[in-house]
Amino acid sequence: MTFGCRSNSTPLQRVQLIPPAKWSQKALDDAGWGPMSAREINRQFKSYVKLLENRGISVDLAEAASNPDAIYAYDNCMVTPKGAILFRSKKPNRQMEIYQCRNDLQRIGIPILAELDQPDQIDGGDVFWLDRETLAVGLSWRTNTDAVESLSAIMNSMNVRTIAFDIPNVGGPDVCMHLMSLISPLRADLAIVAEELAPVRLIQELDRRNIDIIPCPLSEFDSLGCNVLALGNSEVISLAGNWQCAQQMRDAGLVVHEFHGPDLCLAGNGGPTCLTRVITRDASL
């Protein structure tokens, strides 16, 4: 099986999603989730699976999430052309996900290239491809310098450069603020960016690569307007309700598929990108 990617915007071919389970109120409280309906979260998850499959993307369902945050499958690994790199989160209720992630990937034949474990702490939401030779990593409350150094060493073996960006202290350590809270690549030459919060160096790197910016207004930042999944071929999935972001993306020539997921996404502060563990993207190996 072909697997891996070196892009966040080339055509998406195969993904792995983690279904929701029946969670106790304590589990929801520990995760810091807002109000949600168990019935709606399951309905919205099925709708998201159907949306991906209707775009010709192969969807593998992993074991149901052991805690609410675990449905955000982007956070606990990245799949490279040489195998998966597993991440351990700093958030207490997510630290055991690394073991289930290993099982989920091995079940579908993905080899494990490396595991970042203590003292490395990292969330996948702090990691994305600037281009096929450059990996961007955010230094945040969830990702420390030990992890960045370890990931850089692995990437160097693949002739990939790693650039670290400091994440602003918006809301303090209890708020989930990842690098990909601030940017989503849409095409090789286009990204949506929360410009008013983004690191200056990130804006400079985009400019140096001639990557145009669609600005996400602060009025749509908390509703995850900047959390957009690129499907390739100028198609994207965004969370419904962020009409300014959606219109700007359409004006830039993108086909925008709006996904209604308040219980699945807004309650846990994780959008389409967070839900999606990318297994294969075309033309990125």
C-alpha positions in Angstrom: 0.0 0.0 0.0 1.2 3.5 -0.9 1.3 5.7 2.2 2.7 9.0 3.4 2.7 12.6 2.4 4.9 15.7 2.1 2.2 18.2 1.6 -0.9 19.5 3.3 -2.7 20.4 0.0 -2.0 17.8 -2.7 -4.9 15.4 -3.6 -6.1 13.5 -0.5 -6.4 9.8 -1.2 -6.7 7.9 2.0 -7.5 8.9 5.6 -8.1 7.2 9.0 -10.8 8.6 11.3 -11.5 7.8 14.9 -15.3 7.4 15.7 -16.8 8.8 18.8 -17.7 6.5 21.7 -20.1 6.8 24.7 -18.2 9.1 27.0 -18.9 9.8 30.6 -19.5 13.3 31.8 -16.2 13.1 33.7 -14.4 12.3 30.5 -16.0 15.3 28.8 -15.2 17.6 31.7 -11.5 16.3 31.8 -11.3 17.1 28.1 -12.8 20.6 28.6 -15.6 20.0 26.1 -18.5 22.3 25.8 -22.2 21.2 25.6 -22.8 18.6 23.0 -25.4 15.9 22.1 -24.2 12.3 21.8 -26.8 11.7 19.1 -25.7 14.7 17.1 -22.0 13.9 17.4 -22.6 10.5 15.9 -24.8 11.9 13.2 -22.2 14.6 12.3 -19.4 12.1 12.3 -21.2 9.8 9.8 -22.0 12.9 7.7 -18.2 13.8 7.7 -17.3 10.2 6.6 -19.9 10.4 3.8 -18.5 13.8 2.7 -15.0 12.4 2.3 -16.1 9.3 0.6 -18.3 11.2 -1.9 -15.1 13.1 -2.9 -13.4 9.7 -3.7 -11.3 9.5 -0.6 -10.8 6.1 1.1 -11.8 6.2 4.7 -10.5 3.7 7.3 -12.3 3.7 10.7 -10.0 3.1 13.6 -11.1 1.9 17.1 -13.6 4.2 18.8 -12.1 7.1 20.8 -11.2 6.2 24.4 -11.7 9.9 25.4 -13.4 12.8 23.6 -10.2 14.5 22.4 -9.0 11.3 20.7 -11.4 11.8 17.8 -9.0 14.5 16.7 -6.8 12.0 14.9 -4.4 14.6 13.3 -2.8 15.2 16.7 -1.2 11.9 17.6 0.9 11.1 14.6 2.1 12.1 11.1 2.5 9.6 8.3 5.6 10.1 6.1 6.6 8.1 3.0 9.0 6.1 5.3 6.4 5.3 8.0 4.5 6.9 10.8 6.0 9.2 13.5 3.9 8.8 16.7 3.4 11.8 19.0 2.7 12.0 22.8 0.6 15.0 23.8 1.3 17.1 26.9 -2.4 17.2 27.7 -3.0 14.6 30.5 -6.1 12.9 29.1 -4.4 12.4 25.7 -1.1 10.8 26.8 -2.2 7.2 26.2 -3.3 7.8 22.6 0.1 7.0 21.3 -0.5 3.3 22.1 -3.8 3.1 20.3 -2.5 5.1 17.4 0.3 2.5 17.0 -2.3 -0.3 16.9 -4.6 1.5 14.5 -1.8 2.2 12.0 -0.2 -1.3 12.2 -3.6 -2.8 11.6 -3.7 -1.2 8.2 -0.1 -2.0 7.4 1.6 1.4 8.2 5.1 0.8 9.6 6.2 2.9 12.6 9.2 5.0 11.8 9.6 6.6 15.3 7.9 7.4 18.5 8.4 10.7 20.2 8.0 10.0 23.9 9.2 11.6 27.2 10.6 14.2 27.4 9.3 15.0 23.9 5.7 16.4 24.0 4.0 17.3 20.8 0.6 17.6 19.2 0.2 17.1 15.4 -1.8 20.3 15.3 1.5 22.1 15.6 2.9 20.4 12.5 2.3 21.0 8.8 4.3 21.0 5.5 5.3 24.4 4.2 6.6 22.7 1.1 7.8 19.1 0.4 11.3 20.0 1.7 10.2 22.1 4.7 8.2 21.1 7.8 6.8 23.9 10.0 6.5 23.2 13.7 4.9 25.4 16.4 6.4 25.8 19.8 3.3 26.0 21.9 1.9 25.0 25.3 1.4 21.5 23.7 4.7 21.2 21.9 8.1 21.6 23.6 11.7 22.2 22.3 12.7 18.6 23.0 10.1 17.3 20.6 11.1 19.8 17.9 14.7 18.8 18.2 13.8 15.1 18.0 11.5 15.6 15.0 14.1 17.8 13.3 16.6 14.9 13.5 14.1 12.5 11.9 13.3 15.0 9.2 16.9 15.6 8.5 17.4 12.0 7.6 14.7 12.6 4.8 16.5 15.7 3.6 13.7 17.8 5.1 14.3 21.1 6.9 12.3 22.0 10.0 11.4 25.5 11.0 10.0 26.3 14.4 7.6 29.1 15.1 6.6 30.5 18.5 2.9 30.4 19.1 1.2 33.4 20.8 0.1 33.0 24.4 -3.6 33.5 23.7 -5.7 32.3 26.6 -2.8 30.6 28.5 -1.9 27.0 28.9 -5.5 25.7 29.2 -6.4 26.9 25.7 -5.7 24.8 22.7 -3.7 27.1 20.4 -1.8 25.2 17.8 0.2 26.4 14.8 -2.6 25.0 12.6 -5.1 27.1 14.6 -3.5 30.0 12.8 -3.0 28.6 9.3 -4.4 26.0 6.9 -2.7 25.4 3.5 -5.3 25.4 0.7 -3.1 25.0 -2.4 0.6 25.1 -3.0 0.3 28.8 -3.5 -2.5 29.7 -1.1 -3.2 29.5 2.6 -5.9 30.8 5.0 -4.2 32.6 7.9 -5.3 34.4 11.1 -2.9 37.2 10.3 -3.5 39.2 13.5 -2.3 36.3 15.6 0.2 34.6 13.3 3.9 34.7 14.0 5.7 37.4 11.9 8.2 34.8 10.8 5.5 32.6 9.4 4.1 35.5 7.4 7.6 36.1 6.1 8.1 32.5 5.1 4.8 32.4 3.2 5.8 35.6 1.4 9.2 34.2 0.5 7.5 31.1 -1.1 5.0 33.3 -3.0 2.1 31.8 -1.0 -0.9 34.1 -1.0 -2.9 34.7 2.1 -6.7 34.6 2.7 -7.1 36.4 6.0 -9.3 34.8 8.6 -11.1 37.6 10.5 -11.0 37.4 14.3 -14.8 37.3 14.3 -14.5 33.8 12.7 -11.4 32.6 14.5 -13.1 31.0 17.6 -15.6 29.3 15.3 -12.6 27.6 13.6 -12.8 29.6 10.4 -9.1 29.0 9.9 -9.4 25.2 10.3 -9.8 24.1 6.7 -8.9 20.7 5.2 -7.5 20.8 1.6 -8.7 17.9 -0.6 -6.5 18.8 -3.5 -7.5 20.1 -7.0 -8.7 23.4 -5.4 -11.3 21.7 -3.2 -11.6 22.2 0.6 -13.7 21.3 3.6 -14.5 24.1 6.0 -16.8 24.3 9.0 -20.2 25.7 8.2 -21.1 29.1 9.6 -17.8 30.9 8.8 -19.4 32.7 5.8 -16.6 35.4 5.4 -13.9 32.7 5.2 -16.0 30.6 2.8 -16.7 33.5 0.5 -13.1 34.6 0.3 -12.0 31.0 -0.5 -14.7 30.8 -3.3 -13.5 34.2 -4.6 -10.0 32.7 -4.8 -11.3 29.9 -7.1 -11.7 27.2 -4.5 -14.7 24.7 -4.3 -15.8 24.9 -0.6 -17.6 22.0 0.9 -19.2 23.3 4.2 -19.5 20.8 6.9 -22.1 21.2 9.7 -20.4 20.0 12.9 -21.0 22.1 16.0 -21.1 19.0 18.4 -18.3 17.2 16.7 -16.0 20.2 16.2 -16.9 23.3 18.1 -17.7 21.5 21.4 -14.1 20.1 21.5 -12.4 22.9 19.5 -11.2 20.7 16.6 -12.2 21.2 13.0 -12.0 19.1 9.8 -8.2 19.1 9.7 -8.1 17.9 13.4 -10.5 15.1 12.7 -8.5 13.7 9.8 -5.4 11.4 10.0 -3.9 11.6 6.6 -2.6 8.3 5.3 -1.9 9.2 1.7 -1.8 12.3 -0.5 -1.0 12.0 -4.2 2.1 13.6 -5.8 3.7 14.1 -2.4 5.9 11.0 -1.9 
